[in-house]
Amino acid sequence: MPAPRLLVISRIAFDQDMEKIGITTTIASEVLIAAGYMPLDLNNCFVGSSNPTALIKRAEKAGFPVNCCAWIKGIYGAVLEYDVKRVICVTSGDCSNTEMLLEVLELQGIQAFPFRYPPKPNHVEMLASLQELSSLLGTSLSAAEKVRQNLLELRQSLQELDKLTYQTDQVSSWENHRWLVSSSDFSGDPFRFKQNLLAFLAQARLQKAQPYRKRLALIGVPPIYAQELFACLTELGAQVVFNEIPRQFAMVDHAENLSDQYTNYTYPYDTHQRLVDIQRQIDLRQVDGIIHYVQAFCHRGISDIVYRHKLRKPILTIEGNTETTVNQHLITRIEAFLDILR
């Protein structure tokens, strides 16, 4: 296990030799960094690879069922493709398949550690989970809190990017998604991520606002065909002004400490916890309609029933499986939904 070191991103102090540790979804990166590791979001590795379908096929060849979630298979393929030696699997608060993924990774000789979010938002229980993770990796919560403080400026810049999307229309739906979803691991280098983000914001502030006919919210897990979906929406004159889960990854809301920050993070908790944040944001951002993305074979798809009962906006539910492209049938459904909104 590498020696603990503190990352300071306000100046060049990033150790390029920090060992990567894979994560199956967003967890406390601050703890990992304090322990001398750099988090590597395996979801981003999967969809960002040159051939995501090949990673899925690699998992299926290893025995993963065809009707298993494509993200789980993609994560497994990414671990092998990128030769990741250690992985933290979130076994409570994310995908119900991750516990078995952990066992399969161990079978392959990969060090896999479980991390569990509390069943409900609870500061005391969250503190205990973070303490357990810190002890496992050989660091302390006080060291992790120092890293959190060093990341605050970066998170504030992400918040500005979000505002340039829904307040001034100077940042596109896709750019908003791309930056926010990448904040789960800061693309493996927080210092470079921050510098690139600041450069992007400097250009975005100079952009002329783009008028869009309809303002949308995209809720649910990030779409497996995200880039093509956003391109389609832009072509049809719609702008996603609220990317629910990517915004949660960025953790731009105020928090007093590390435990507070991850207790306020809504993704690991039940639908009713997320609904409070979703309703607040769609009101704030003057959303006309909602697209709810669900992943095939994922238990979270059932939450669509709750959203349709509780949210006071028209909803289009779309599904993805292993395809990383948008087909004509989906385009037709989106066009019909936008016509209804108009």
Secondary structure, DSSP 4 states (H G I P E B T S, - for coil): -PPP----TTTT---TTPEEEEESS---HHHHHHTTEEEEEHHHHHHTSS-HHHHHHHHHHHT--TTS-HHHHHHHHHHHHTT--EEEEEEESS-TTHHHHHHHHHHTT-EEEEEE--SS--HHHHHHHHHHHHHHHT--HHHHHHHHHHHHHHHHHHHHHHHHHHTSS-S-HHHHHHHHHHTTTGGG-HHHHHHHHHHHHHHHTTSPPPP-SEEEEEEESPPTTHHHHHHHHHHTTEEEEEEHHHHHHHT-S--SSHHHHHHH--TTS-HHHHHHHHHHHHHHTT-SEEEEEEETT-GGGGGHHHHHHH-SS-EEEEEESS--S--HHHHHHHHHHHHHH-
